[in-house]
Amino acid sequence: MDTAERHVSREPQSSAVISSTPTAPPPADSARFMLFVVAIAALGGLLFGYDTGIISSALLDISAEFGLGTFGKQLVTSAILVGGIVGALGSGPISDRFGRRRTVLAVAILFVVGAIGTAVAPDAASLVITRFVLGLAVGAVTQILPVYIAEVAPAERRGSLVVLFQLMIAGGQLVSYLVGYGIQGHWRWMFALAVIPGAVLFAGMLRLPESPRWLVSQGRQDEARGVLARIRGDHATAAREVTEIESVHQEARGSWADLRRRWVRPALTAAVGISVLCQLTGINAVIYYAPTILTDSGFGKSASILATIGVGVVLVAMTVVGTFMVDRVGRRRLLLLFIPASVVALVVLGAAFLGGDPTGGERWVVVAAMLAYIAFNGGSLSVVIWLLNSEVIPLAVRGKGTGLASVSMWTSDLLVSLTALSLIGAIGASGTFWLYGAVSVFAFFFVLRCVPETKGRTLEEIENSLHDGTFQPHAARRTVGQ
């Protein structure tokens, strides 16, 4: 280990210290508190989903009011993604320094400010700026909240609890579609409604504890034991968990240079790879532009938005399925099962556009294939992305590593949103969807080669596998250099 690195004190705690801790709550109370913690934290996912999804419906009215062409539409849509890149990159070091809880409180305020700004924007330029500000908050929650949930959740339930964040994202997108359909023609109100969950997130986070693993990283073991005792309902379990965290955690706070260490690279490759491929397979091209694609295919405005609600319903339903499957089937196996099915759906979707704009029954083939694609992509890559990122990055560099993975996701999302309509114009809808299908094939083999199974393993066990060289699938145990 480098001499410049700082170490966390390992002095054993006396039994007197442990016994003087207040009595832990009964298991039923601690379970309810655990669900409350996760539910409030996952509310950030609702804001993420709503703020990114509402543009799908609002864009039709914004384009008419501000006279936007193809580039203007893509710019307004993508502004939040540029902010997301900056927010994800900056929030990691901030949450490592000041804590997950305080960082989320600041982000909740930013959500409220951004929602108000977008609702009152007088022109397209102002809308781009305020959507960028909103993106700072959206990007930050994608880095912080999955990590926070993973760091407080027990190993056996971590998968389903972290995936609740993705479920809230899908739920937020569905709510945005319903709002867009219900108040067509009032895009400012569509944006303003995001103030409500932003305020609830702030109020809820005031009642939540700090991440116990972050507390250990700061040398605050007694506080970490207290938080874990409240969540687990048992002081002995809390003490053992803190000891396990300490046994793995050596550095108080890792540097950006530590991400380049040989033993960390497999985790960073898996996290960044899944983050990029989740977007380059095209799911947000459908989520952001479904009404536009369907309108251009001959559907009416109301019918297009109504069909988009179907996209939201399917995404929520498959996220629920994924929530149950990640801790039963496993993260890796879920990806390997569902990605090939999404490839088939993209092939069919592209084929429906081969003769030009679909007509008659072909339009419903487009809708069916689009929904099937959302089901299998949204039920696999979109479910696993936040979970995997929060699990595999070592604690000392977790904020920076997950921040880098989030930046990779936002950058890829930006690329897709800036090029989707232009690609359709250049190579046609068939070529565009088949391109996403080719990327999905690559994603399958990437998972096969680089993504391990993390089901049922503690975060410390996963980190130990990085040290002993058994992290990657089928890897033989070996000594990995620092």
C-alpha positions as CSV (number, residue, x, y, z in Angstrom):
1,M,0.0,0.0,0.0
2,D,1.3,3.5,-0.8
3,T,2.8,5.4,2.1
4,A,0.7,8.4,1.3
5,E,-2.5,6.6,2.0
6,R,-4.3,7.2,5.2
7,H,-5.4,4.3,7.5
8,V,-8.5,3.9,9.6
9,S,-7.8,3.1,13.2
10,R,-8.3,-0.6,14.0
11,E,-8.2,-0.5,17.8
12,P,-10.7,-3.0,19.1
13,Q,-13.8,-1.7,20.9
14,S,-14.3,-2.8,24.5
15,S,-17.3,-4.8,25.5
16,A,-18.2,-1.9,27.8
17,V,-18.6,0.4,24.8
18,I,-20.9,-2.1,23.1
19,S,-22.9,-2.8,26.1
20,S,-23.4,0.9,26.9
21,T,-25.2,1.4,23.5
22,P,-28.9,1.9,23.8
23,T,-31.1,-1.1,23.4
24,A,-31.7,-2.0,19.8
25,P,-35.2,-1.8,18.5
26,P,-37.2,-5.0,18.0
27,P,-36.6,-6.7,14.6
28,A,-40.1,-5.7,13.3
29,D,-39.4,-2.0,14.1
30,S,-35.9,-2.2,12.5
31,A,-37.4,-3.8,9.4
32,R,-40.0,-1.0,9.1
33,F,-37.3,1.6,9.6
34,M,-35.1,-0.1,6.9
35,L,-38.0,0.1,4.4
36,F,-38.6,3.7,5.4
37,V,-34.9,4.5,4.7
38,V,-34.9,2.8,1.4
39,A,-38.2,4.3,0.3
40,I,-37.1,7.9,1.0
41,A,-33.8,7.3,-0.7
42,A,-35.5,5.7,-3.7
43,L,-37.6,8.8,-4.1
44,G,-34.7,10.3,-5.9
45,G,-35.3,7.7,-8.6
46,L,-38.8,9.0,-9.0
47,L,-37.5,12.5,-9.6
48,F,-34.9,11.1,-12.0
49,G,-37.6,9.2,-14.0
50,Y,-40.1,12.1,-14.0
51,D,-37.7,14.8,-15.0
52,T,-36.1,12.8,-17.8
53,G,-39.4,11.3,-19.0
54,I,-41.7,14.4,-18.9
55,I,-39.8,15.9,-21.9
56,S,-41.3,13.1,-24.0
57,S,-44.8,14.6,-23.8
58,A,-43.8,18.2,-23.2
59,L,-41.6,18.3,-26.3
60,L,-44.6,18.3,-28.7
61,D,-46.0,21.5,-27.1
62,I,-42.5,23.1,-26.5
63,S,-41.6,22.6,-30.2
64,A,-44.8,24.3,-31.3
65,E,-44.4,27.2,-28.9
66,F,-40.7,27.9,-29.5
67,G,-40.6,26.7,-33.2
68,L,-38.0,24.0,-32.6
69,G,-36.5,21.9,-35.4
70,T,-34.8,18.5,-35.1
71,F,-31.6,20.0,-33.6
72,G,-33.6,22.2,-31.2
73,K,-35.6,19.3,-30.0
74,Q,-32.5,17.2,-29.3
75,L,-30.8,20.2,-27.6
76,V,-33.7,20.8,-25.2
77,T,-34.0,17.0,-24.5
78,S,-30.2,16.6,-24.0
79,A,-29.6,19.6,-21.7
80,I,-30.6,17.6,-18.7
81,L,-28.1,14.9,-19.7
82,V,-25.2,17.4,-19.9
83,G,-26.1,18.5,-16.4
84,G,-26.3,14.8,-15.4
85,I,-22.7,14.3,-16.5
86,V,-21.4,17.2,-14.4
87,G,-23.6,16.3,-11.5
88,A,-22.5,12.6,-11.5
89,L,-18.8,13.5,-11.7
90,G,-18.9,16.2,-9.1
91,S,-21.2,14.4,-6.5
92,G,-18.9,11.4,-6.0
93,P,-16.0,13.3,-4.3
94,I,-18.5,15.5,-2.5
95,S,-20.4,12.5,-1.0
96,D,-17.1,10.9,-0.1
97,R,-16.0,14.0,1.8
98,F,-19.2,15.3,3.4
99,G,-21.3,12.1,3.5
100,R,-24.1,10.6,1.5
101,R,-26.9,12.1,3.6
102,R,-25.8,15.8,3.5
103,T,-25.1,15.6,-0.2
104,V,-28.6,14.3,-1.0
105,L,-30.1,17.1,1.1
106,A,-28.3,19.6,-1.1
107,V,-29.4,17.8,-4.2
108,A,-33.1,17.8,-3.1
109,I,-32.9,21.6,-2.9
110,L,-31.4,21.7,-6.4
111,F,-34.3,19.6,-7.7
112,V,-36.8,22.1,-6.4
113,V,-34.9,25.0,-7.9
114,G,-34.5,23.3,-11.2
115,A,-38.2,22.4,-11.4
116,I,-39.3,25.9,-10.8
117,G,-36.8,27.3,-13.3
118,T,-38.0,25.0,-16.1
119,A,-41.6,25.8,-15.4
120,V,-41.1,29.6,-15.9
121,A,-38.5,29.5,-18.7
122,P,-39.5,32.3,-21.2
123,D,-37.7,30.9,-24.2
124,A,-35.8,27.9,-25.5
125,A,-32.4,29.1,-24.4
126,S,-33.6,29.6,-20.8
127,L,-35.2,26.2,-20.9
128,V,-31.9,24.6,-22.0
129,I,-30.1,26.3,-19.1
130,T,-32.7,25.4,-16.4
131,R,-32.8,21.8,-17.7
132,F,-29.0,21.7,-17.3
133,V,-29.4,22.8,-13.7
134,L,-32.0,20.1,-13.1
135,G,-29.6,17.7,-14.7
136,L,-27.0,18.5,-12.0
137,A,-29.5,17.1,-9.4
138,V,-30.5,14.1,-11.6
139,G,-26.9,13.1,-12.2
140,A,-26.0,13.4,-8.5
141,V,-28.8,11.1,-7.4
142,T,-27.8,8.4,-9.8
143,Q,-24.4,8.4,-8.2
144,I,-25.3,8.8,-4.5
145,L,-28.6,7.1,-3.8
146,P,-27.9,3.6,-5.1
147,V,-24.6,3.6,-3.2
148,Y,-26.5,4.8,0.0
149,I,-29.1,2.1,-0.3
150,A,-26.5,-0.6,-1.0
151,E,-24.4,0.5,2.0
152,V,-27.4,0.3,4.5
153,A,-29.1,-2.8,3.1
154,P,-28.4,-6.4,4.3
155,A,-26.6,-8.6,1.8
156,E,-29.5,-11.0,1.3
157,R,-31.9,-8.2,0.4
158,R,-29.5,-5.7,-1.2
159,G,-30.5,-6.6,-4.8
160,S,-34.2,-6.0,-4.5
161,L,-33.8,-2.9,-2.3
162,V,-31.3,-1.2,-4.6
163,V,-33.4,-2.1,-7.6
164,L,-36.3,-0.2,-5.9
165,F,-34.3,2.8,-7.1
166,Q,-34.7,1.7,-10.7
167,L,-38.4,0.8,-10.0
168,M,-38.9,4.4,-8.8
169,I,-37.2,5.6,-12.0
170,A,-39.6,3.6,-14.1
171,G,-42.5,4.7,-11.9
172,G,-41.4,8.4,-12.4
173,Q,-41.4,7.9,-16.1
174,L,-44.8,6.3,-16.1
175,V,-46.1,9.2,-13.9
176,S,-44.6,11.7,-16.4
177,Y,-46.4,10.0,-19.3
178,L,-49.8,10.0,-17.4
179,V,-49.3,13.7,-16.5
180,G,-48.3,14.5,-20.1
181,Y,-51.5,12.8,-21.4
182,G,-53.7,14.3,-18.7
183,I,-52.6,17.9,-19.1
184,Q,-51.7,18.1,-22.8
185,G,-50.9,21.7,-23.9
186,H,-49.7,22.7,-20.4
187,W,-46.0,21.8,-20.5
188,R,-45.1,24.4,-17.8
189,W,-47.3,22.6,-15.3
190,M,-45.7,19.3,-16.3
191,F,-42.3,20.6,-15.1
192,A,-43.7,22.4,-12.0
193,L,-45.2,19.3,-10.5
194,A,-41.6,17.9,-9.9
195,V,-41.4,20.4,-7.0
196,I,-43.5,18.1,-4.8
197,P,-41.3,15.0,-4.7
198,G,-38.2,17.2,-4.5
199,A,-39.6,18.7,-1.3
200,V,-40.6,15.3,0.1
201,L,-37.1,14.0,-0.6
202,F,-35.6,16.8,1.4
203,A,-38.0,16.4,4.3
204,G,-37.4,12.6,4.3
205,M,-33.7,12.8,4.2
206,L,-33.7,14.9,7.4
207,R,-34.9,11.8,9.3
208,L,-32.5,9.3,7.7
209,P,-29.1,8.2,9.2
210,E,-25.7,8.5,7.5
211,S,-24.3,5.5,5.7
212,P,-22.6,3.2,8.2
213,R,-19.9,2.3,5.7
214,W,-19.1,6.0,5.1
215,L,-18.9,6.5,8.9
216,V,-16.4,3.7,9.1
217,S,-14.4,5.2,6.3
218,Q,-14.2,8.4,8.5
219,G,-13.1,6.5,11.6
220,R,-16.5,6.9,13.3
221,Q,-17.1,3.2,14.2
222,D,-19.3,3.9,17.2
223,E,-21.7,5.9,15.1
224,A,-21.7,3.2,12.4
225,R,-22.5,0.5,15.0
226,G,-25.4,2.7,16.3
227,V,-26.8,3.1,12.8
228,L,-26.5,-0.6,12.0
229,A,-28.1,-1.6,15.3
230,R,-31.1,0.6,14.5
231,I,-31.4,-0.9,11.0
232,R,-30.6,-4.5,11.8
233,G,-32.3,-4.6,15.2
234,D,-29.4,-6.4,16.9
235,H,-26.2,-5.0,18.4
236,A,-24.1,-8.2,18.0
237,T,-24.9,-8.2,14.3
238,A,-24.1,-4.5,14.0
239,A,-20.7,-5.1,15.8
240,R,-19.8,-8.0,13.5
241,E,-20.7,-6.0,10.4
242,V,-18.6,-3.0,11.5
243,T,-15.7,-5.4,12.1
244,E,-16.1,-6.9,8.6
245,I,-16.2,-3.5,7.1
246,E,-13.0,-2.5,8.9
247,S,-11.3,-5.8,7.9
248,V,-11.6,-4.8,4.2
249,H,-11.4,-1.0,4.4
250,Q,-7.8,0.2,4.7
251,E,-7.9,3.8,3.3
252,A,-9.9,6.6,4.8
253,R,-10.5,8.0,1.4
254,G,-9.1,6.8,-1.9
255,S,-7.8,9.1,-4.7
256,W,-8.7,9.2,-8.4
257,A,-5.4,7.6,-9.0
258,D,-6.5,4.6,-7.0
259,L,-9.1,3.8,-9.7
260,R,-6.2,2.9,-12.0
261,R,-4.9,0.1,-9.7
262,R,-4.7,-3.3,-11.3
263,W,-7.0,-5.0,-8.7
264,V,-9.7,-2.3,-9.1
265,R,-9.8,-2.4,-12.9
266,P,-12.1,-5.4,-13.3
267,A,-14.7,-3.7,-11.1
268,L,-14.4,-0.5,-12.9
269,T,-14.6,-2.3,-16.3
270,A,-17.8,-4.1,-15.3
271,A,-19.5,-0.9,-13.8
272,V,-18.5,1.4,-16.6
273,G,-19.2,-1.2,-19.3
274,I,-22.8,-1.9,-18.1
275,S,-23.4,1.8,-17.7
276,V,-22.4,2.6,-21.3
277,L,-24.1,-0.4,-22.8
278,C,-27.4,0.2,-21.0
279,Q,-27.7,3.5,-23.0
280,L,-26.0,2.5,-26.3
281,T,-28.6,-0.3,-26.7
282,G,-31.1,2.5,-27.3
283,I,-33.6,2.3,-24.5
284,N,-33.7,6.1,-23.9
285,A,-34.1,6.8,-27.6
286,V,-37.5,5.0,-27.2
287,I,-38.3,6.6,-23.9
288,Y,-37.5,10.2,-25.0
289,Y,-38.7,10.1,-28.5
290,A,-41.5,7.5,-28.6
291,P,-44.3,10.1,-29.2
292,T,-42.2,11.7,-31.9
293,I,-41.4,8.4,-33.6
294,L,-45.0,7.3,-33.4
295,T,-46.3,10.6,-34.7
296,D,-44.0,10.4,-37.6
297,S,-45.2,6.9,-38.2
298,G,-48.8,8.1,-38.7
299,F,-50.2,8.0,-35.2
300,G,-52.1,11.0,-34.0
301,K,-50.7,13.1,-31.1
302,S,-53.1,11.8,-28.4
303,A,-52.6,8.2,-29.7
304,S,-48.8,8.6,-29.7
305,I,-48.8,9.8,-26.1
306,L,-51.3,7.1,-25.0
307,A,-49.0,4.5,-26.6
308,T,-46.1,5.9,-24.7
309,I,-48.1,5.3,-21.5
310,G,-47.9,1.7,-22.5
311,V,-44.1,2.0,-22.6
312,G,-44.2,3.3,-19.1
313,V,-46.5,0.6,-17.8
314,V,-44.3,-2.2,-19.3
315,L,-41.2,-0.6,-17.9
316,V,-42.6,-0.5,-14.4
317,A,-44.0,-4.1,-14.7
318,M,-40.7,-5.5,-15.9
319,T,-38.8,-3.5,-13.2
320,V,-41.0,-5.2,-10.6
321,V,-40.2,-8.5,-12.2
322,G,-36.5,-7.7,-12.1
323,T,-36.7,-6.6,-8.5
324,F,-37.8,-10.1,-7.5
325,M,-35.4,-11.9,-9.9
326,V,-32.1,-10.2,-9.0
327,D,-32.0,-11.8,-5.6
328,R,-33.4,-15.1,-6.8
329,V,-32.1,-15.7,-10.3
330,G,-29.1,-13.4,-10.0
331,R,-27.8,-10.3,-11.7
332,R,-25.6,-11.9,-14.3
333,R,-28.1,-14.7,-15.3
334,L,-30.9,-12.1,-15.6
335,L,-28.8,-10.2,-18.1
336,L,-27.9,-13.3,-20.1
337,L,-31.6,-14.4,-20.3
338,F,-33.2,-11.1,-21.3
339,I,-30.6,-9.4,-23.6
340,P,-31.1,-11.9,-26.5
341,A,-34.9,-11.3,-26.3
342,S,-34.4,-7.6,-26.6
343,V,-32.2,-8.2,-29.7
344,V,-35.1,-10.1,-31.3
345,A,-37.5,-7.3,-30.5
346,L,-35.2,-4.7,-32.1
347,V,-34.8,-6.8,-35.3
348,V,-38.6,-7.0,-35.6
349,L,-39.0,-3.2,-34.9
350,G,-36.4,-2.4,-37.6
351,A,-38.1,-4.7,-40.1
352,A,-41.5,-3.0,-39.6
353,F,-39.9,0.2,-41.0
354,L,-38.3,-1.4,-44.0
355,G,-40.9,-0.2,-46.5
356,G,-40.9,3.3,-45.2
357,D,-43.4,4.6,-42.6
358,P,-45.6,1.7,-41.4
359,T,-49.3,1.6,-42.4
360,G,-52.3,-0.2,-41.2
361,G,-51.4,-3.3,-39.2
362,E,-47.7,-2.6,-39.5
363,R,-48.2,0.3,-37.0
364,W,-49.3,-2.1,-34.3
365,V,-46.3,-4.3,-35.1
366,V,-44.2,-1.2,-34.3
367,V,-46.0,-0.7,-31.0
368,A,-45.8,-4.4,-30.0
369,A,-42.1,-4.7,-30.9
370,M,-41.3,-1.4,-29.1
371,L,-43.1,-2.7,-25.9
372,A,-41.3,-6.0,-26.1
373,Y,-37.9,-4.3,-26.4
374,I,-38.7,-2.1,-23.4
375,A,-39.8,-5.2,-21.5
376,F,-36.6,-7.2,-22.1
377,N,-34.1,-4.3,-22.0
378,G,-35.8,-2.5,-19.2
379,G,-36.1,-5.8,-17.2
380,S,-32.4,-6.5,-17.5
381,L,-29.8,-3.8,-18.2
382,S,-31.9,-1.0,-16.8
383,V,-32.6,-3.0,-13.6
384,V,-29.0,-4.1,-13.0
385,I,-27.1,-0.9,-13.8
386,W,-27.5,0.9,-10.5
387,L,-27.3,-2.3,-8.5
388,L,-24.0,-3.5,-10.0
389,N,-22.4,-0.1,-9.8
390,S,-23.1,0.2,-6.1
391,E,-21.9,-3.3,-5.4
392,V,-18.6,-3.8,-7.2
393,I,-16.6,-0.6,-6.6
394,P,-14.4,-0.9,-3.5
395,L,-15.4,1.3,-0.5
396,A,-12.3,3.6,-0.5
397,V,-13.1,4.7,-4.0
398,R,-16.8,4.0,-4.1
399,G,-17.9,7.6,-4.5
400,K,-15.4,8.3,-7.3
401,G,-15.9,5.0,-9.0
402,T,-19.7,5.1,-9.1
403,G,-19.4,8.7,-10.1
404,L,-17.3,7.7,-13.1
405,A,-19.8,5.0,-14.0
406,S,-22.6,7.4,-13.7
407,V,-20.8,9.9,-15.9
408,S,-20.2,7.1,-18.5
409,M,-24.0,6.4,-18.4
410,W,-24.9,10.1,-18.8
411,T,-22.4,10.6,-21.6
412,S,-23.7,7.6,-23.5
413,D,-27.3,8.8,-22.8
414,L,-26.4,12.2,-24.2
415,L,-24.9,10.6,-27.3
416,V,-28.0,8.6,-27.9
417,S,-30.4,11.5,-27.3
418,L,-28.4,13.9,-29.6
419,T,-28.2,11.4,-32.4
420,A,-31.4,9.3,-32.3
421,L,-33.6,11.5,-34.5
422,S,-30.6,12.4,-36.7
423,L,-29.8,8.7,-37.2
424,I,-33.4,8.0,-38.2
425,G,-33.1,10.8,-40.7
426,A,-29.7,9.5,-42.0
427,I,-30.0,5.7,-42.1
428,G,-33.7,5.3,-41.5
429,A,-35.6,3.8,-38.6
430,S,-34.7,0.3,-39.7
431,G,-31.0,1.0,-39.7
432,T,-31.2,2.8,-36.3
433,F,-33.0,0.0,-34.5
434,W,-30.7,-2.6,-36.0
435,L,-27.7,-0.6,-34.9
436,Y,-29.0,-0.7,-31.4
437,G,-29.6,-4.5,-31.8
438,A,-25.9,-5.0,-32.8
439,V,-24.8,-3.1,-29.7
440,S,-27.1,-5.4,-27.7
441,V,-25.3,-8.5,-29.1
442,F,-22.0,-7.0,-28.0
443,A,-23.6,-6.3,-24.5
444,F,-24.4,-10.0,-24.2
445,F,-20.8,-11.1,-24.8
446,F,-19.5,-8.3,-22.5
447,V,-21.7,-9.7,-19.6
448,L,-20.5,-13.2,-20.4
449,R,-16.8,-12.2,-20.1
450,C,-16.7,-9.3,-17.6
451,V,-19.7,-9.3,-15.2
452,P,-19.6,-11.6,-12.2
453,E,-22.5,-12.8,-10.1
454,T,-22.9,-10.7,-6.9
455,K,-26.1,-12.3,-5.6
456,G,-26.1,-13.0,-1.9
457,R,-22.5,-11.8,-1.4
458,T,-21.6,-9.0,1.1
459,L,-19.9,-5.9,-0.3
460,E,-16.8,-6.9,1.6
461,E,-16.8,-10.4,0.0
462,I,-17.0,-8.8,-3.4
463,E,-14.1,-6.5,-2.6
464,N,-12.1,-9.4,-1.3
465,S,-12.6,-11.2,-4.7
466,L,-11.0,-8.2,-6.4
467,H,-8.0,-8.5,-4.1
468,D,-7.6,-12.3,-4.7
469,G,-8.3,-12.2,-8.5
470,T,-11.5,-14.1,-8.5
471,F,-13.8,-11.2,-9.4
472,Q,-14.3,-11.9,-13.1
473,P,-16.4,-14.9,-14.2
474,H,-14.3,-18.2,-14.4
475,A,-11.2,-16.4,-13.0
476,A,-8.7,-18.6,-11.2
477,R,-7.5,-17.4,-7.8
478,R,-4.3,-15.5,-8.0
479,T,-2.4,-12.7,-6.4
480,V,-3.3,-9.3,-7.9
481,G,-0.8,-6.4,-7.7
482,Q,-1.7,-3.1,-6.1
